[in-house]
Amino acid sequence: MKYCYACGTELASKECDSEGLIPYCHTCETFRFPIFSTAISTAVLNKERTKVLLIRQHNMADYILLAGYVNRGESAEETLIREVKEEVGLDVGTYKYMRSLYFERSNTLMLNFVSVTHDETRMQINAEVDHAQWFAFDEARRVIMKGSMAESFLLTILEHVEAENARQLNS
């Protein structure tokens, strides 16, 4: 952030107690901590944990994960459940937080989850989604948008789920 979001004055770095150098507005006489949006993304798995749901949006050819912004007063977990229900009409049975990445293009902190729905047949996509489809893991690796944050999240999730599935088979 280069300029104060309240008055437009160019910000200067100033020592703030034990926080280190923080952008400071001399006009407003206040520190301006970073402001960014927060969103979730999720790889929705079927109950057997053998398929993943990917979507296409905005007339794009590539598949991505379901995602959505966290509303004011809403937890990331509430957002996850709401977004999956809104976008594809599915109820999330279980979920697990995986990791986060900052997406500079939209100034958004993306919180990634893996979630499981217990009835994949009840899918009903809304107007935000052009197409939604279930994929076997190997096929999902091939069709996810290459070089995207969605691909990075998906590959991490699939590695984790496949390792977990293998442990269950061997025990």
N, C-alpha and C positions, 0 to 999 in steps of 0.2 A: 504494500500500500504506500503510494507516494504522496497522496494528498488527503487532507482531512475530509471525511465524509460529511461533516456537519457544516463546514464553512469554506472548504476548498483550498485552504492554506497549505503550502508545501510543508510536509512533515520533516522534522529533524530527529535524529536519534538522541535519546537522553537516558541516563541511568535511572532505573526505577527499582529502588530498594534491592531486593535479592533477585529480581527478575532479569537483570542485565540491561542491555540497550534496547529500548522500546521506542517505536515511533511516537513523537510528541508534537502537539499543535500548540505553538506559542500564542496564537490568537485566542483559542478556546481555553488555553492553559490546562490541558488534560492529555493523558496518555491515550493513544488509539491502538488498542490491541486488535489483532487480525479478526476480521469478520468473514465467514465463509458459510456456504450452505452445507447441509448434511443430508446424505441420501443413503439408501440401502440398495444392495443388489443381492440376488439369491439364485442359486441353482436349485430348482425344484426337482426332487427325485420322486419316483414312484415308490410305493410301500415296500417293494422287493429290493429297492436300491440298485436297480439294474438299468434304469433309463432316466434321462434328464430332459426336462422341458426347456426348449429354447424358443425365442420369439423373434419376429421381424417387425420393425416399426418404420414409420415415416417413408414408405416406399423404397426402403433400402433392401439390397439383395442379401446382405449378410445377416446371420443369426447372432443374437446377443442374449444375455441373461435378463430376467425380469428385474426392474429397478424402479425406484421412486423416491421422491423427496420426503424427509421427515417434516411433518407439520408442527407448528408451534404447540407445545404442551404434550407432544406425543413421544413415546419412547421409540427407539429403533425397532424393538420387537413388535410393538403395536403397528408400526409402519409396515413391517414385513408381512404381517398377517393381513392388513388392509390392502396392500398393493397386490398381493397374489389373488385375493378375492376380487378386487376391482378389475384387474387386467385379464384374468383367465377363469374366474369363477370357482376356483378351487379353495378348499379349506386346508390350512397348514396344520398337520398333526404334531410334528416336532420340528425343532430347528436348533442350529448351533452356530454361534459366531465363529468366523474363521480368521479374518484379518481386515485391515483397512489400507487404502491408498488414497492419496490426494490427486484429484483430477483438475489440473490447472486450467484447462480450457473453459470450464464452467465454475471455477473457484469452489469446488465441492469436495468434501471429505466423504469418500465412499466406504461404507461399512458392509462387508461381505458376509453372507450367511449361506449355509446349506440348509435346505428345508425339505421336509417329506410330507407328501399328501397321501392320504389313505384311500382316496377314490379318484383315480386319474380319469375315469370315464365321464365325470361330471363337468368337464371343461366347457366353458362358455366365454369366448373372447369378447372384449369390449372394443369400442371404436379406436382406442389408443394403440391397439395391436392389429397389425395387418395379417399376421399368420402365426400360429403356435403349433409346435410339433414335438412329439416325444422322439428321442434319439437314444440308441445304444451308445455307450460311452465312447467307443472307437469312432463311431460316425459323428458324434458331437464334437470330438477333437478336430475332425476334418471340416465341419461346416461353420464353426464359431468364427467370428470376425477376427482375422489374423492381425497380430500386433496390437490388439485392443486390451483394455483393462479387463473386459469380459473374458477374453481368452486367458489372461493371467489368473484371474479368479477361478475360472472353470478348471484349468489344468491342476491347480493346487487342490481343489475340492475332489476331483476325480482320483487323484493320487491318494488322497486321504481315505476316500470311501473304498477304493479298491484294496488298499492295505487292510482296512477294517474288515471287509468282506472275506479276505484271505485268512485273517486271524480267526474269524468265526468258523470257517470251514475246517481249519486245522485243529480246533479245540474240541 
